[in-house]
C-alpha cells in the first residue's frame, strides 16, 4: 500500500496561503488545468506528491541581474 497523503481543496488553498482559492481550484478542475486531483464519489482530493510536482513545474528561475560597476571610491 502506498503512503500517499491527500489534501482537500480547502487545505490546498491554505497551502498556497489563500492565493489560490477553493473557487479557483473548482474552476481549474472543470477546465482540466491546475494540479492533478483524485475524485472518489463527491470527495475531491489532491495528492501531496502531485502538488509538489506541480510546484516544480511552475517554478520560475531568475537569473542574476547585471549591475553596472559601482565605483568603490578607490583611485587608479
C-alpha positions, -999 to +999 in steps of 0.1 A: +000+000+000+013+034-009+020+062+017+003+089-003-011+119+016-040+139+003-053+174+009-088+188+005-094+219-017-095+239+015-062+226+026-047+232-008-059+268-006-042+271+028-010+256+014-008+284-011-017+310+016-050+318+000-036+330-033-054+300-049-090+300-037-113+270-034-133+285-062-103+288-084-095+252-078-131+243-087-128+262-120-094+247-128-109+212-123-138+220-147-112+232-173-088+203-166-060+226-157-041+231-124-028+204-101-038+168-105-066+156-083-084+124-074-122+122-072-138+095-052-176+099-051-180+136-042-147+139-025-120+158-044-085+152-030-051+164-041-021+141-036+007+160-020+033+144-042+013+157-072+012+192-057+050+191-051+054+181-088+031+210-099+051+234-078+083+223-095+066+226-129+056+262-121+089+273-106+103+304-122+140+307-123+155+341-122+190+350-134+213+373-116+207+409-127+236+426-143+245+456-122+267+484-135+301+485-119+299+508-090+329+530-082+342+518-048+359+551-041+394+538-050+415+559-073+435+542-101 
